[in-house]
Each structure stands twice: as C-alpha cells, then as structure tokens.
Amino acid sequence: MGIGWKLALVLCVFVAAVAVGSPLTEDSLVGLWGAEHTEGSPVGGKLTVELHSEDSHARIAGFDVPVARNVDQVHFSLPGDKGEFRGALSADSKTIIGHWIQPAGLVSYQPRATLVELAATGAGTWTGSVLPLDERVHIYLHFHREDGKLVATIRIPENNRLAPGFDVKVNKNGLLLSGPRGEIHGTFDTQTGRLLIPITSAKAPDVFTKRDNQNAAGFYARTSPSSYKYQKPEAIGDGWTTSSAEVAGLDSAAIRTFIQSILDADPSARTTFPIHSFLVARHGKLAVEEYFRGFTRDRPHDTRSAGKTFAPLLVGVARDHGAKIQPDTLLSTVLRRYLPFANTDRRKAGLTLEHIMTMTPGLACDDNDAASPGQEDRMQSQKGQPDWYKYTLDLPMVSDPGGERAVYCSADLNLVGGVAEAATGVWNGELFYRYVAQPLAFGRYYLNLMPTGQVYSGGGVYLQPRDELKLGQLYLNGGIWNGVRVISKEWVERSTTPHATFTPVNDIDSNHRYGYGWHVHDFTVAGRTYREYAAEGNGGQLVMVFPDLDMVVAVNAGAYGSAMWYRWALETIPKYVIPLATH
C-alpha cells in the first residue's frame, strides 16, 4: 500500500529547467529539488447542520445533503464517498458532538475518524469546523556526484519512500535516468526554471523547484541550522505543566549534545535517523519539546503500532465502567456473534482476552512472516472478509494459546478493541472520545477505521505529540491524569507487567517482553539497571516510561519500513535518554 509510488511501475516524463533562459547542465542540476503534492485534498471547513421537523440537511464545502436523524443520533454522507458524519445531539440541544469520517487518501491508507463539535447558532442550527488529516506529501529529488558520476535519489519523507541509485545523463534533448528497474526519460524547458515530474500521479506532473535548507523542511532536520539552544516548553492550556530542564532534574549538557547530533546529521545519508519530535516529561512536568523536519506540536503524527496500546486501555476503562470483562473472559462469549469460528479447533474454545492482549493466542498470525494468513498486510489487502474481527477469529490455530512466547500480530490487538466494543455496545470512536481523549484533554486526533467503519485498534491513530506523551504519564501516575482517575491502578499494573517474551530481532534485543500492549525492556547504565515499558510503532513512534527515573519520553520519526528505528531506540536509550535524568 502507499501513495502512488510509480517508479517501479511506469516510466515518468520529465520537463525541467534550472533557471530562466539557461540550459540544463549537470552542474546546474546538482542539488536538491522539491515538490508538494496535494491531489485529492479532503473535504473540510465550516460545517452547518440544520434539523427541522420537515427538512434536515447539512452544508460543507459546497455540498448540501439531507440529514438522517433518529432521536438524538445525527448522520449524513456526502456523494462520491467524499466524507461522512456521525454525531449525537446533546440533551440540552446546545451541541452536536460526533466524528467526521474522512475517506482514504495519499497519506491515510484507510478511512479516518476525527472529532467534530458543533455549537448551536440559531433555531435548529448548529455550526462547527471539520479539520481533515492533511493529505499533502513532499517529494525530494537529490542530484549529487558519486565517484565523479551524477546520480539521483528520490525521497518521499511522509512514508519513507526512497529510490536511490539512478545514473543521470544530461543531453540537448533532456535527461536520462538509468536505474535497476529501467530507464526514465525527460526533457527540460529553459523558460520556467522548474522541473516537472509525474511521480505521485501519471495524470499530471509534480512541480519541482530548487531547494536548500531554508525551504526543504521535510528533508533537513531544521530549516535554519545553527547551534542548539534549549528553550523551556510553552504552557498552552492542554493539561501539561511545563518546567525548565534544570528544575526537572535534567542534564542540559546531555540534552544539548543529543539534539545537536540530530541537527548535524547528514540529511542525504541513508543511515540518518529521520526523527520528527522528541519530548521529555520529568516529575510530571513537560521539560523538553523539540520538533524537526517540518513537524510541530499542532501537527498530529501517525503513531503506527504505538497506537496498539490504546486497545487494552479501552478494555480497562470499559471494565472500570461496568463492562463484564476480565483478562480470562473467553472470546467465544464476548464475541459470540461471530460464532461459529472457521477452522474448527478445540483450542479456539479456550481463547481469552489476555491471550490476544499479550499476543499469545496461537492463531496463524505473524506480522514478520509475509506468508502468514493473519499477517497485517495480507488481512488488510484481502477483499473476501471486510470484517477484520471475523477474519482474525477464523484463522487456523498453529500452537496452543498462552505460554511465554509472544508472536507479533497486529490483528490480535485489533481484536482487543473488538472486545471493548462488544462488551459495551458502544462504537470505539465514542469510547475513545469519552474515556480517553476527553479526560486527557487531547487536541486533534484521527482514528484509523476498518472497511466496516469500526475503529482499527491494531495501530495507526494520529495524535499530537504532547498527547502521546500523556499516555505514558497516565500510566506512570498509576492511571491518574491531573488529579482525575482515568484507568484503575490495578489495570495499569497488570498492563505493564511482562506476560510473554518476544524472540530477539537483532543482537542487542536481549530482554524484550510484553504486557498488555506495552513492550518491556531493561537497560543497564553505569552499573544500574533501569526498567522501561513502551508503546512502540514502526518508523520510530515511541512512548517510553522509566518508573525509576519518574520520566516519560515520546519520540516520533519517519523510518517506516526500516529495521533501523528499533536498533536506534535500543542504542539511544542507554546512550542519550537515561543519562538525561541527573537527580
């Protein structure tokens, strides 16, 4: 899946120039070229809903569509699968609170749900704003010399797409790029000073211009490189109390060394870790907040599999609010509407909630094995069963459930979300808002959806970085955020206790254990061992909790599809992160 990456499939046509009136030469081509692609921008903006006895309708982005109302429930869809709204009118009729469903796009491969609040603005009229997930992508074309030859690399940082190794030849008729998958021909126009390349779409070219560190935020760590200067995070009323590093007991010199290493890294090197944000809270206060490569505190970030950790949290809050579920609850009782399960096996009758929370159900699901029937990409790409809960429950059994060995399976944690929804009878989007986003004062967020419209709990929620950090602080506080209990202390302790162990994936992955959606590690620094539990996601999405240091760290990065992010985390934590805490 991806954003229309056509390099391996089609020949792209180039139309280029380097400067108005100047011919294209190898020397003038050398450097960085960039383009922004926004094809298929999602519907958003002002939303008005009018509810009247004789006629109810909604208006947004030029659409005017009928609204279906069932008591307090409000629903409408735009034609052409352009968007959908699900909401509920408050008892006092002052608000309509719901979720906007955004269809899949360039960045979000599946539909997304984001919170929308509409306020009464007149008799039978409510108004608010829809802020869809930004579907803009950046494409960078880097021309440089290797051993005297001109070569090119194409990079799309939004999903870490990288196509290196193109030999480049310039002639009077244009360009010739030769790579392992064939040749790409192009021409140039000396009158425009632009390079036009149809990379993201064969229908129209992407418009490239020459770039440097002042206007290529997605490529360089910072647009204005300089010596790093620490600044105390700003208090913005989102629930975080902020503190200086010194007051929080953090080593300013260690912070400076780490951040400067990020700023000094060669952005064109394939080994450079593309970090997007780095936040640290110590003693309950936000003390470090740094962003890179065009990311900001207001821009929600894909959490990938770090979002799995919300599935056991939803089960826990559902249980705290009266749902009749426990770790030993049988899946066949809470998910009985999916009976009978295919691939009949007596062991399926014994599958419990704890088995899927700890990735030990014994189902034929291994995300690290492309041939595994339950592997995430296989499940999501198949069309025979749109209900991924049913798809997972129908998988064959390959081992006895339980035991010490965990097998990484996104479908397991997605099924955990299914248990929360089935046990409460409430759509998980509403559960997430009511019991997580609202008490933790989350800003904008985007929930990943399945083809059935149910929330995909196997990962992929987009969150603002400060809100990601709140998840770690909530668990460090034993289930309390700013004096309010969100989840029971007992569930926090169960969730962060190791229940299973993963097979090491590299030479330094020696003690990788798993709780309820939390990865558990031990790190030894200066002769002392520190326990860490973390929400971890592909590309370097990390929420790390260090109980002995009273510290939470959140990282976002763009090393998607690469094994480098996990090694980076295991090496960086003892080298840079733990030494931040001085006392």
Residue, then its C-alpha position, 0 to 999 in steps of 0.5 A: m500500500g502507499i501513495g502512488w509510488k510509480l517508479a517501479l511501475v511506469l516510466c515518468v516524463f520529465v520537463a525541467a529547467v534550472a533557471v530562466g533562459s539557461p540550459l540544463t547542465e549537470d552542474s546546474l542540476v546538482g542539488l536538491w529539488g522539491a515538490e508538494h503534492t496535494e491531489g485529492s485534498p479532503v473535504g473540510g471547513k465550516l460545517t452547518v447542520e440544520l434539523h427541522s421537523e420537515d427538512s434536515h440537511a447539512r452544508i460543507a464545502g459546497f455540498d448540501v445533503p439531507v440529514a438522517r436523524n433518529v432521536d438524538q443520533v445525527h448522520f449524513s454522507l456526502p456523494g462520491d464517498k467524499g466524507e461522512f458524519r456521525g454525531a449525537l445531539s446533546a440533551d440540552s440541544k446546545t451541541i452536536i458532538g460526533h466524528w467526521i469520517q474522512p475517506a482514504g487518501l495519499v497519506s491515510y491508507q484507510p478511512r479516518a475518524t476525527l472529532v467534530e463539535l458543533a455549537a448551536t447558532g440559531a433555531g435548529t442550527w448548529t455550526g462547527s469546523v471539520l479539520p481533515l488529516d492533511e493529505r499533502v506529501h513532499i517529494y525530494l529529488h537529490f542530484h549529487r556526484e558519486d565517484g565523479k558520476l551524477v546520480a539521483t535519489i528520490r525521497i518521499p519523507e511522509n512514508n519513507r519512500l526512497a529510490p536511490g541509485f539512478d545514473v543521470k545523463v544530461n543531453k540537448n534533448g533532456l535527461l536520462l535516468s538509468g536505474p535497476r528497474g529501467e530507464i526514465h526519460g525527460t526533457f527540460d524547458t529553459q523558460t520556467g526554471r522548474l522541473l516537472i515530474p509525474i511521480t505521485s500521479a501519471k495524470a499530471p506532473d509534480v512541480f519541482t523547484k530548487r531547494d536548500n535548507q531554508n525551504a526543504a523542511g521535510f528533508y533537513a532536520r531544521t530549516s535554519p541550522s545553527s547551534y542548539k539552544y534549549q528553550k523551556p516548553e510553552a504552557i498552552g492550556d492542554g493539561w501539561t505543566t511545563s518546567s525548565a530542564e534544570v528544575a526537572g532534574l535534567d542534564s542540559a549538557a546531555i540534552r544539548t549534545f543529543i539534539q545537536s547530533i540530530l541537527d548535524a546529521d547528514p540529511s542525504a545519508r541513508t543511515t540518518f535517523p529521520i526523527h520528527s519530535f522528541l519530548v521529555a516529561r520529568h516529575g510530571k512536568l513537560a521539560v523538553e519539546e523539540y520538533f524537526r523536519g517540518f513537524t510541530r506540536d499542532r501537527p498530529h503524527d501517525t503513531r503506527s503500532a504505538g497506537k496498539t496500546f490504546a486497545p487494552l486501555l479501552v478494555g480497562v476503562a470499559r471494565d472500570h465502567g461496568a463492562k463484564i470483562q476480565p483478562d480470562t473472559l473467553l472470546s467465544t462469549v464476548l464475541r459470540r456473534y461471530l460464532p461459529f469460528a472457521n477452522t474448527d479447533r478445540r483450542k479456539a474454545g479456550l481463547t481469552l482476552e489476555h491471550i490476544m492482549t499479550m499476543t499469545p493466542g496461537l492463531a496463524c498470525d505473524d506480522n514478520d512472516a509475509a506468508s502468514p494468513g493473519q499477517e497485517d498486510r495480507m488481512q488488510s489487502q484481502k477483499g473476501q472478509p471486510d470484517w477484520y474481527k471475523y477474519t482474525l477469529d477464523l484463522p487456523m490455530v498453529s500452537d496452543p494459546g498462552g505460554e511465554r512466547a509472544v508472536y507479533c500480530s497486529a490483528d490480535l490487538n485489533l481484536v482487543g478493541g473488538v472486545a471493548e466494543a462488544a462488551t459495551g455496545v458502544w462504537n470505539g470512536e465514542l469510547f475513545y472520545r469519552y474515556v480517553a481523549q476527553p479526560l486527557a484533554f487531547g487536541r486533534y486526533y484521527l482514528n484509523l477505521m476498518p472497511t466496516g467503519q469500526v475503529y482499527s485498534g491494531g495501530g495507526v491513530y494520529l495524535q499530537p505529540r504532547d498527547e502521546l506523551k500523556l499516555g505514558q504519564l497516565y500510566l506512570n501516575g498509576g492511571i491518574w491524569n491531573g488529579v482525575r482517575v482515568i484507568s484503575k491502578e490495578w489495570v495499569e499494573r497488570s498492563t505493564t507487567p511482562h506476560a510473554t517474551f518476544t524472540p530477539v530481532n537483532d543482537i542487542d534485543s536481549n530482554h524484550r517482553y510484553g504486557y498488555g500492549w506495552h513492550v518491556h525492556d531493561f537497560t543497564v547504565a553505569g552499573r544500574t539497571y533501569r526498567e522501561y515499558a513502551a508503546e512502540g510503532n514502526g518508523g520510530q513512534l515511541v512512548m517510553v516510561f522509566p518508573d525509576l527515573d519518574m520520566v516519560v519520553a515520546v519520540n516520533a520519526g519517519a523510518y517506516g519500513s526500516a529495521m533501523w528505528y528499533r536498533w536506534a531506540l535500543e542504542t539511544i536509550p542507554k546512550y542519550v535518554i537515561p543519562l538525561a535524568t541527573h537527580 
